[in-house]
Amino acid sequence: MRIIAGDWRGRALTAVGKGDPGAHLRPTTDRVRESLFNMLGGGRFGAPFDGARVLDLFAGTGALGLEALSRGADHATFVDDGRVAQRLLRDNIRLLGCADRAVVLGTSALRLPAAPQPATLVFLDPPYDKGFGARALAAAQAGGWLAPEALIVWEERLPQDAPEGFALLDSRRYGDSTVTLLRAP
């Protein structure tokens, strides 16, 4: 697993291997991440990375938020309550030397504390087929984590409906994953 583009292009990230205690983590593959970030950076959604504040829910290795930092985001908050994920997040942040632009919250994405500042770009990559995505999005909204018109990138097995007040922008299938793009109210 590596950073696809930007300041840290080609830099390898720490990930889990088969048989590791964190092997249940499902990092977004390089190919899917590249397609996703090419779509986001293509101009259709403005300039989502430039100066962005990123919220990476169910962050795992942090590959999505770190890719956004590499491409020009100002800050990223990574949320994951798994011990292995938290270790990987801290290792990857240290590896890229971006501790001044990143925060790891070791809490459930379903029970977020109040936001210090709202995010303009949100990555939502919950465990598939458990209904956690909608609950995490509601928690982020209730906690003040979503800036007005924030761009939400939601990865699940199937396309997701836009919750009330959110606008559905796009939905694309990549292998066994579907990325649904939403705009916050």
C-alpha positions as CSV (number, residue, x, y, z in Angstrom):
1,M,0.0,0.0,0.0
2,R,1.4,3.4,-1.0
3,I,0.5,7.1,-1.4
4,I,-0.7,7.5,-5.0
5,A,0.1,11.2,-5.7
6,G,1.0,14.6,-4.2
7,D,3.9,15.4,-1.8
8,W,4.4,11.9,-0.6
9,R,3.8,10.1,-4.0
10,G,5.1,6.6,-4.0
11,R,5.7,6.4,-0.2
12,A,4.8,3.1,1.3
13,L,2.4,2.9,4.2
14,T,2.4,0.4,7.1
15,A,-0.4,-2.1,6.6
16,V,-1.5,-5.4,8.1
17,G,-0.6,-8.8,6.6
18,K,-2.5,-12.0,6.5
19,G,-2.5,-13.6,10.0
20,D,-1.8,-10.3,11.7
21,P,-4.2,-9.4,14.6
22,G,-5.5,-6.5,12.5
23,A,-6.1,-8.6,9.4
24,H,-9.8,-7.9,9.6
25,L,-9.0,-4.3,8.4
26,R,-10.0,-3.8,4.8
27,P,-7.8,-0.9,3.5
28,T,-9.0,0.6,0.3
29,T,-6.8,-0.8,-2.5
30,D,-4.3,1.4,-4.3
31,R,-6.3,0.9,-7.5
32,V,-9.6,2.0,-6.0
33,R,-8.0,4.8,-4.1
34,E,-6.3,6.1,-7.4
35,S,-9.6,6.0,-9.3
36,L,-11.5,7.7,-6.4
37,F,-8.9,10.5,-6.0
38,N,-8.7,11.0,-9.8
39,M,-12.5,11.4,-9.8
40,L,-12.4,13.8,-6.8
41,G,-9.5,15.8,-8.2
42,G,-11.0,16.1,-11.7
43,G,-12.7,19.4,-11.1
44,R,-16.3,18.3,-10.9
45,F,-16.3,18.7,-7.2
46,G,-14.3,21.9,-7.0
47,A,-10.9,21.6,-5.4
48,P,-11.7,19.2,-2.5
49,F,-8.1,18.8,-1.2
50,D,-6.8,22.4,-1.3
51,G,-6.9,23.6,2.3
52,A,-9.3,20.9,3.3
53,R,-10.0,19.7,6.9
54,V,-10.5,16.0,6.6
55,L,-12.4,13.6,8.8
56,D,-11.5,9.9,8.2
57,L,-14.1,7.7,9.9
58,F,-13.3,4.0,10.4
59,A,-9.8,5.1,9.3
60,G,-8.0,1.8,9.6
61,T,-4.5,2.5,8.2
62,G,-5.4,6.1,7.4
63,A,-4.7,5.7,3.7
64,L,-7.6,7.8,2.5
65,G,-6.9,10.8,4.9
66,L,-3.2,10.5,4.3
67,E,-3.7,10.6,0.6
68,A,-5.7,13.8,1.0
69,L,-3.0,15.3,3.1
70,S,-0.4,14.4,0.4
71,R,-2.6,16.2,-2.1
72,G,-3.0,19.5,-0.2
73,A,-5.4,19.1,2.7
74,D,-4.4,21.2,5.7
75,H,-5.5,18.8,8.5
76,A,-6.9,15.3,9.0
77,T,-8.7,13.7,12.0
78,F,-8.5,10.0,11.9
79,V,-11.2,8.1,13.9
80,D,-10.9,4.4,14.7
81,D,-11.5,2.5,18.0
82,G,-9.4,-0.6,17.1
83,R,-6.0,-0.9,18.8
84,V,-4.3,-2.3,15.7
85,A,-5.7,0.5,13.6
86,Q,-4.6,3.1,16.0
87,R,-1.0,1.7,16.0
88,L,-1.0,1.6,12.2
89,L,-2.4,5.2,12.0
90,R,0.3,6.5,14.4
91,D,3.0,4.6,12.5
92,N,1.9,6.0,9.2
93,I,1.7,9.5,10.5
94,R,5.2,9.2,12.0
95,L,6.5,7.7,8.7
96,L,5.2,10.6,6.7
97,G,6.2,13.2,9.3
98,C,2.8,14.9,9.4
99,A,2.0,14.8,13.2
100,D,1.5,18.6,13.1
101,R,-1.4,18.1,10.6
102,A,-3.0,14.9,12.0
103,V,-5.0,13.8,15.0
104,V,-5.9,10.3,15.9
105,L,-9.1,9.8,17.9
106,G,-9.3,6.4,19.5
107,T,-13.1,6.4,19.8
108,S,-16.0,4.9,18.0
109,A,-17.1,6.7,14.8
110,L,-20.7,6.1,16.2
111,R,-20.0,8.2,19.3
112,L,-18.0,11.2,18.3
113,P,-17.1,14.0,20.7
114,A,-17.9,17.6,19.7
115,A,-15.7,18.8,16.8
116,P,-13.1,21.4,17.4
117,Q,-13.6,22.5,13.7
118,P,-15.9,21.1,11.0
119,A,-14.5,19.0,8.2
120,T,-14.9,19.9,4.5
121,L,-14.0,16.4,3.3
122,V,-15.2,13.3,5.0
123,F,-14.1,9.7,4.3
124,L,-16.6,7.1,5.6
125,D,-15.4,3.5,5.2
126,P,-17.3,1.4,7.7
127,P,-17.3,-2.4,7.9
128,Y,-19.6,-3.5,5.1
129,D,-23.2,-4.5,5.5
130,K,-23.5,-3.5,9.2
131,G,-25.4,-0.2,8.9
132,F,-22.6,1.7,10.6
133,G,-22.2,4.3,7.8
134,A,-25.5,6.0,8.3
135,R,-25.1,6.0,12.1
136,A,-21.6,7.4,11.9
137,L,-22.7,10.2,9.4
138,A,-25.5,11.1,11.9
139,A,-23.0,11.2,14.8
140,A,-20.7,13.4,12.7
141,Q,-23.5,15.8,11.9
142,A,-24.7,15.9,15.5
143,G,-21.2,16.6,16.8
144,G,-20.6,19.5,14.4
145,W,-18.0,17.6,12.3
146,L,-19.6,18.5,9.0
147,A,-19.0,21.9,7.4
148,P,-21.8,23.3,5.3
149,E,-21.7,21.5,1.9
150,A,-18.9,19.2,3.0
151,L,-18.1,16.5,0.5
152,I,-18.7,12.9,1.9
153,V,-17.0,9.9,0.3
154,W,-18.8,6.8,1.5
155,E,-17.4,3.4,0.7
156,E,-19.6,0.3,1.1
157,R,-20.4,-2.9,-0.7
158,L,-23.6,-1.4,-2.2
159,P,-24.6,2.1,-3.3
160,Q,-26.0,4.2,-0.4
161,D,-29.0,6.4,-0.3
162,A,-28.5,10.0,0.7
163,P,-29.8,10.7,4.2
164,E,-32.4,13.4,4.5
165,G,-30.9,16.8,3.8
166,F,-27.9,15.4,2.0
167,A,-27.5,15.5,-1.8
168,L,-26.5,12.4,-3.8
169,L,-23.7,13.5,-6.2
170,D,-22.5,10.2,-7.7
171,S,-22.1,6.5,-7.1
172,R,-19.4,4.3,-8.7
173,R,-18.6,0.7,-8.4
174,Y,-15.0,-0.5,-8.1
175,G,-14.7,-4.3,-7.8
176,D,-16.6,-5.4,-4.6
177,S,-16.8,-1.8,-3.4
178,T,-19.1,1.1,-4.2
179,V,-18.2,4.7,-3.6
180,T,-21.2,7.0,-3.0
181,L,-20.5,10.8,-3.0
182,L,-22.7,13.1,-1.0
183,R,-22.9,16.8,-0.3
184,A,-23.8,17.8,3.3
185,P,-26.6,20.3,3.9
